[in-house]
Amino acid sequence: MNTNRSKGGIQRLLAAEQEAQQIVNAARSEKMARLKQAKEEVEKEVAEYRSQMELEFQRKVTKSSGDSGANVKRLKQETDGKIHHLKTEAGKISRDVSHMLLNHVTTVKV
């Protein structure tokens, strides 16, 4: 009877081991399915974000290229203003600079 009992115990252990293996396999399959689903969701979010950023970039490019004529006009006005300012300042101090140069050139140091 002890042998029958041992065989029955071994059979139960083998059955329990098979059941445990099935549970582990099912958990692995479920884990892989969840990982795949998460990956697909992340790829979808990345694609949406990328398209949103691309749209924003295109909008900025369109805006800046559409204003290129206005930008050129503004830059020309700024440049003309700076040139006028420099000419005015140079006119104010040119007499003083001329006298200073003449003084240095004609002065003899012994």
C-alpha positions as a Markdown table, in Angstrom:
| # | Residue | x | y | z |
|---|---|---|---|---|
| 1 | Met | 0.0 | 0.0 | 0.0 |
| 2 | Asn | 2.9 | 2.2 | 0.6 |
| 3 | Thr | 3.9 | 1.9 | -3.0 |
| 4 | Asn | 0.5 | 2.8 | -4.3 |
| 5 | Arg | 0.5 | 5.8 | -2.1 |
| 6 | Ser | 3.9 | 6.8 | -3.3 |
| 7 | Lys | 2.9 | 6.4 | -6.9 |
| 8 | Gly | -0.3 | 8.4 | -6.2 |
| 9 | Gly | 1.8 | 11.1 | -4.6 |
| 10 | Ile | 4.2 | 11.2 | -7.5 |
| 11 | Gln | 1.3 | 11.4 | -10.0 |
| 12 | Arg | -0.1 | 14.3 | -8.0 |
| 13 | Leu | 3.2 | 16.0 | -7.9 |
| 14 | Leu | 3.6 | 15.5 | -11.7 |
| 15 | Ala | 0.1 | 16.8 | -12.3 |
| 16 | Ala | 0.8 | 19.8 | -10.0 |
| 17 | Glu | 4.0 | 20.5 | -11.9 |
| 18 | Gln | 2.2 | 20.4 | -15.2 |
| 19 | Glu | -0.5 | 22.7 | -13.9 |
| 20 | Ala | 2.2 | 25.1 | -12.6 |
| 21 | Gln | 4.0 | 25.0 | -16.0 |
| 22 | Gln | 0.7 | 25.9 | -17.7 |
| 23 | Ile | 0.1 | 28.8 | -15.4 |
| 24 | Val | 3.6 | 30.1 | -16.0 |
| 25 | Asn | 3.2 | 29.8 | -19.7 |
| 26 | Ala | -0.1 | 31.5 | -19.6 |
| 27 | Ala | 1.4 | 34.4 | -17.5 |
| 28 | Arg | 4.3 | 34.7 | -20.0 |
| 29 | Ser | 1.8 | 34.8 | -22.9 |
| 30 | Glu | -0.3 | 37.5 | -21.2 |
| 31 | Lys | 2.9 | 39.5 | -20.3 |
| 32 | Met | 4.0 | 39.4 | -23.9 |
| 33 | Ala | 0.6 | 40.5 | -25.1 |
| 34 | Arg | 0.6 | 43.4 | -22.7 |
| 35 | Leu | 4.1 | 44.4 | -23.8 |
| 36 | Lys | 3.1 | 44.3 | -27.4 |
| 37 | Gln | 0.0 | 46.4 | -26.7 |
| 38 | Ala | 2.0 | 48.9 | -24.7 |
| 39 | Lys | 4.5 | 49.2 | -27.5 |
| 40 | Glu | 1.8 | 49.8 | -30.1 |
| 41 | Glu | 0.2 | 52.5 | -27.9 |
| 42 | Val | 3.6 | 54.2 | -27.4 |
| 43 | Glu | 4.3 | 54.1 | -31.2 |
| 44 | Lys | 0.9 | 55.6 | -31.8 |
| 45 | Glu | 1.5 | 58.4 | -29.3 |
| 46 | Val | 5.0 | 59.1 | -30.8 |
| 47 | Ala | 3.5 | 59.3 | -34.3 |
| 48 | Glu | 0.8 | 61.7 | -33.1 |
| 49 | Tyr | 3.4 | 63.9 | -31.3 |
| 50 | Arg | 5.7 | 63.8 | -34.3 |
| 51 | Ser | 2.9 | 64.9 | -36.7 |
| 52 | Gln | 1.9 | 67.6 | -34.3 |
| 53 | Met | 5.5 | 69.0 | -34.1 |
| 54 | Glu | 5.9 | 68.7 | -37.9 |
| 55 | Leu | 2.7 | 70.7 | -38.3 |
| 56 | Glu | 3.9 | 73.4 | -35.8 |
| 57 | Phe | 7.3 | 73.5 | -37.7 |
| 58 | Gln | 5.6 | 73.9 | -41.1 |
| 59 | Arg | 3.4 | 76.7 | -39.6 |
| 60 | Lys | 6.5 | 78.6 | -38.4 |
| 61 | Val | 8.3 | 78.1 | -41.7 |
| 62 | Thr | 5.3 | 79.3 | -43.6 |
| 63 | Lys | 4.9 | 82.3 | -41.3 |
| 64 | Ser | 8.6 | 83.3 | -41.6 |
| 65 | Ser | 8.8 | 82.8 | -45.3 |
| 66 | Gly | 5.6 | 84.7 | -45.9 |
| 67 | Asp | 7.0 | 87.7 | -44.0 |
| 68 | Ser | 10.4 | 87.6 | -45.8 |
| 69 | Gly | 9.5 | 90.8 | -47.7 |
| 70 | Ala | 8.5 | 92.5 | -44.5 |
| 71 | Asn | 11.7 | 91.3 | -42.9 |
| 72 | Val | 13.8 | 92.6 | -45.7 |
| 73 | Lys | 12.1 | 96.0 | -45.5 |
| 74 | Arg | 12.5 | 96.1 | -41.7 |
| 75 | Leu | 16.2 | 95.2 | -41.9 |
| 76 | Lys | 16.8 | 97.8 | -44.6 |
| 77 | Gln | 15.2 | 100.5 | -42.5 |
| 78 | Glu | 17.2 | 99.5 | -39.5 |
| 79 | Thr | 20.4 | 99.5 | -41.5 |
| 80 | Asp | 19.7 | 102.9 | -43.1 |
| 81 | Gly | 19.0 | 104.3 | -39.6 |
| 82 | Lys | 22.3 | 103.0 | -38.2 |
| 83 | Ile | 24.2 | 104.3 | -41.2 |
| 84 | His | 22.6 | 107.7 | -40.8 |
| 85 | His | 23.4 | 107.7 | -37.1 |
| 86 | Leu | 27.1 | 106.8 | -37.8 |
| 87 | Lys | 27.4 | 109.5 | -40.4 |
| 88 | Thr | 26.0 | 112.1 | -38.0 |
| 89 | Glu | 28.3 | 111.0 | -35.2 |
| 90 | Ala | 31.3 | 111.0 | -37.6 |
| 91 | Gly | 30.4 | 114.5 | -38.8 |
| 92 | Lys | 30.3 | 115.8 | -35.2 |
| 93 | Ile | 33.8 | 114.6 | -34.3 |
| 94 | Ser | 35.6 | 114.8 | -37.6 |
| 95 | Arg | 36.9 | 118.3 | -37.0 |
| 96 | Asp | 38.3 | 117.3 | -33.6 |
| 97 | Val | 39.9 | 114.2 | -35.0 |
| 98 | Ser | 41.5 | 116.2 | -37.8 |
| 99 | His | 43.0 | 118.7 | -35.4 |
| 100 | Met | 44.3 | 115.9 | -33.1 |
| 101 | Leu | 46.0 | 114.1 | -36.1 |
| 102 | Leu | 47.5 | 117.4 | -37.4 |
| 103 | Asn | 48.8 | 118.2 | -33.9 |
| 104 | His | 50.4 | 114.8 | -33.5 |
| 105 | Val | 52.0 | 114.8 | -37.0 |
| 106 | Thr | 53.4 | 118.3 | -36.8 |
| 107 | Thr | 54.6 | 118.2 | -33.2 |
| 108 | Val | 58.3 | 117.4 | -32.9 |
| 109 | Lys | 59.5 | 115.7 | -29.7 |
| 110 | Val | 63.1 | 116.1 | -28.8 |
